Amino acid sequence: MQLLFSFFLCVNILKHNKEVNEDEWRFLLTGGVGIDNPHHNTVAWLPDQSWDEICRLENIPMFRDIRKTFKKYALQWRAFYDSMVSRFLYL
């Protein structure tokens, strides 16, 4: 609980200093808002919900090519994804 409080305190300080992009912050909190995804998930190991969030992330200018880049480096992302999933399974 203290770690979460510290995180939000730091974010609020950064937001006050205009060092946090509001669109990126909102996406972090919500995963973006979307109805239908016109881009079919071709990455078999990635859940559709995660793929939809990657596609919605493209609406933020800083991440405009994330979908293409993700597909290009899918093997590297898979290694990262698997390591994170296994880490959370054993908490």
C-alpha positions, 0 to 999 in steps of 0.5 A, a space after each residue: 500500500 505504501 508503494 502505491 501511495 508513493 507512486 501516486 504522490 510522485 505522479 502528482 508532483 510530476 503532473 504539477 510540474 507538467 512532466 506527465 503527458 495526460 493522454 499517456 497517464 489516462 491510457 496507463 490507468 484505463 488501457 484506452 477506450 475502444 469499441 471494435 479493433 479493425 486490426 486482427 491479432 496475428 500474434 498468436 501468443 498474445 491475448 486479444 485484449 492485450 492486442 487491442 490495447 496495443 492498437 489503441 496505444 497507437 492513438 497516442 503520438 509517442 506510440 504511433 508505430 507501436 503495432 508495427 514495431 511490436 509485430 517486428 519484434 514479436 519474439 523479443 516481446 514474447 520473451 519479455 511477456 513470458 518472463 513477466 507472466 511467470 514472475 506474477 504467477 509465483 508471487 
